[in-house]
C-alpha cells in the first residue's frame, strides 16, 4: 500500500489528478477504510472540479478520524466557494471542539463570521488567536478590517500598523490610508497611499485616492499628476471619461493663466 500511496502522491504533485485518484481509489478496494486515503481522494476531486464528490469524501474522512485538521480546512474552502456560510460555521465549530488548540481552524471560524457579518464574534475569535500567537499578522489584518467596518478607526489603524511590523505590503498601506482618511488624519492617509504606490507602481487603487486628497487641499499640479497617471491604467472607459473631464476643469480653473 505504501508504494501505491507514494506513486499516487507523485502523480498528484505532477498534476495528474485523475491518475492519482484512480490509484487512491484502488487502495480502498484492498484495505480497510482509511481517513487519509479518503482525504486524498477528496483533494483529487477538488482539483478536478467535482466539489460534490470532494465534499462527500472529506465528510467520510472526517467521520473516520475527526482529528485531521486538513480535512476541515479543505472542506471549509469548498463551503467558502459555495458561499455556504452556515455549513462552514458548523463544520469549523466541530473541528475546534475536536482540535481545540488548532489556531488555523479558529481563524477559519473568524472569517466565516466575517462573511456572515457577525463581526463581534469574529473579533472574539481573532483575539483568542492573538492570545496564543501574538505574531500572527493575518489575525491583526482581519482584526483591522473588521474594526474598519465597524467604524472603530483608531483600532483599525493600530492593527494595520501591527501588520506592517511583520509585512510591508501595498494593500496594507492602502487600507491603512483609508483608515487614516476616515479618521480625518489626512497627511498620514496621503503618506500611506504614496507608500503603496512606491511599493508597486502599477497598483491602481491609491492613485485616485491620493489625487483627490491633493485636489482637496489645493495642490492642483500634484493632483493632475496622479490623475494623469491613473488615466494610463486599466480602468473603465466611463471612468477615464469622467477623470479626463475633471483634469481639464482643474487645468482651466486653477492652473492655466
N, C-alpha and C positions, 0 to 999 in steps of 0.2 A: 504493500500500500504506500509506503514512504516514497518509493521510486516513482509511482504514479503521481503522487502529490507534487513531487519535485518537477516532474515533466509538465504537469498542468500549470504550476506556478510559472515555469519558464515560458510556456506558451502565453499565459496571461500577460507577463511582462513584455512580451513581444507583440502584444495587442491582437493575438489570435484568440479572441474571446470565445468563439463558437467551439474551436478545438479544445480549449481548456475546459469549457462547460461539458463537453462530451466525456472527457476523462474523469472529471469530478463526479458526474452522474454515474459513470460505470463503477466507480468505487463503492457507491451506495448499494450496488447490486450484490456485492460480495462481503459486506461488512455491516455491523450494527449502525443504527442511526448515530450520526456524529455532528455536533453543533458546528464545529469548524468547517466541515465539508459543506453543510447547508449554507453557512455564511459565504463561502467561496462561490457556491453555485449562484446564490442571490446576487453577488457582486458581478459575476459574469452576465447575468440577465440585465443588471443595471447598466452595464457598459453596452449591451446590445439594444438598450432602449425599451426593454419589456418590463415596465415598472410593476405591473400586476404580478408577474411571476417572481420578480425580485422581492416584492413585499411578502408574498406567500412564503418564500424560503427564508427570509430574515425572521419572520414570525415563528417558523418551525425551529430555527436555530435558537431563538430566544426561549422557546418552550423547553428545549432540551438542556440549555445552560443559560440561565438568566443573568449570569455574571460576566458576560463578554462585552466589554464597553463598545467595541467596534460595531457590534450588531445594532446597538441603539443609535450610534452615530450615523451609520449608513441608512437605517430606516428613517431616522429623523430627516435626513437630506431628501428622501423621497417625499415625506409629508410637506416639507418646505416647497418642493417643486409643485406639488399638487395644491398648495395653499390649504392643506388640511390641518388647521391650527389645533383643533380640539384633539385629534388623534395624536398629534405631536406632543402636546402637553401631557396627555395621559401616558404615552409611551415613556417620555423622559422622566416623568414623576416616578414611574415604576422603576426605571433604571437607577434613579437616585436612591430609592428605597433599597434596591439590591446592592448598589455600589456607592454608599454614601460619601466616600472620600474622593470620588471622581469629579474634579472641577470642570472638566470638559463637558460632562453631561449637565452640570449646573449652569454652565454658560449657554448651552443649547436651550435650556428651560427659560433663561432670561430673554433670549432672542425670540422665542415663541411668544412670551408675554409681551415683548415689544411689538411684535406683529399684530397681536390681539389688542393693542392699546391698553394693556393692563400695566401701566408704567410703574406704579408703586410696587407691584410685585416684582417687576424686572429689577428695580433698584435694590430691593431686598436681596435678591439672588446675587447681584453684582457685588454688593458689599460683602456677602458671605465668601465670594471668590477672593476678594482683595484681603480679607482677614487671613486667608490661608496662603495667598500668592500676592504679596504686596508689590511685586514687579510685573504683574500681568497687565501689559499696556493695552491689550484688546479689551479688558474689562474697564479700564479707565476711559477708553474711546467710547464704548457703549454707554457708560455712565454719563459721559459728556453729552452724547446725542440725546439721551432720554431727558436730561435736565434742560437742554436747549428747548426741546418740545414743550416742556412744562413751563417755560419762561423763567427758569432759575439760571439766569445768565452768568452770575458770579460763580456758581458751582460748575456750570458747563466750562467756563474759562479755566477754572482751576484744574479740571480733569483733562482738558485738551493740552494744557501746559504740562501735565504729568506725562501724557503720551510722548511729548517732544523730548522728555528726558531719556526716552528709550529709542525713539524712531522719528527721524526728521523726514517728513513726507508732505508733498504738496497739498494733498487733500486735508491733512490735519491743519496746516496753516490756513487753508481756505475756510474750513469750518470754524477755526479759532477767530479768523477775521470776521465771519458772520456773527459770532457770539459777542465780540467786542463792539461791532457795529450796533447790534441790538441793545447792548448795554451803554450805548452813546459814548463809547471811547473810540472816537473816530481815528485819531492818529495811530493807535495800536491796531485798529482794523486795517488801515491802509498798509501799515508795515507788514502785516501778515499776508495780505493779498500780494504785495510785491515780493515777499519771500517765496510764496507759492510759484510765482512767475519765474523767479530766479532759479528755483529748483527744476522747473520744467517749462521751457519757453513756449511749447505748443499746448500747454494746459489752458483750455479755453475759459472756464468759469470766472477766474479772478479779473480778467481784462475789463469786462464790462463793469464789474463791481468797482474797481479802483478808478476807472474813468468817471463814473457817476460821482464818486466822492471828490475827485479833483474838481469836477464841474460845480459841485455844491459849495465848495469853498472858494470858488472864483479863480482857480488855477486852470485857465482855459486852454493854454497851449499843451499842458500835460494831459488834460482831458482829451483833447483832439488826438494826441499821440497814441493814447491807449485805445480810444475808439477806432482809430485807423488800423492799429494792429489787430483789433478784434474783427474788423471787416475782412481781413485776409484769411480768416479761419473758416472752418466748416460750420457755418451757421445757415439758417434757412434764408431763402430769397426774401421773404417778408421781413425778417429781422434786418437783413442787410439794407433793405429799402428804408426802414424806419431809422436806423442808425446813421445812414448816409445823409438823410434829410436833417437829422439833428446836428451832425457835424457841420453841414452847410450853414445852418442857422447860427451856430456858435461862431463860426468864422465871420459871418456878415455882421453879427451884433456886437461881438466882443474883440475880434482880432483885426479884421480889415479896417483900414483907415480911409 
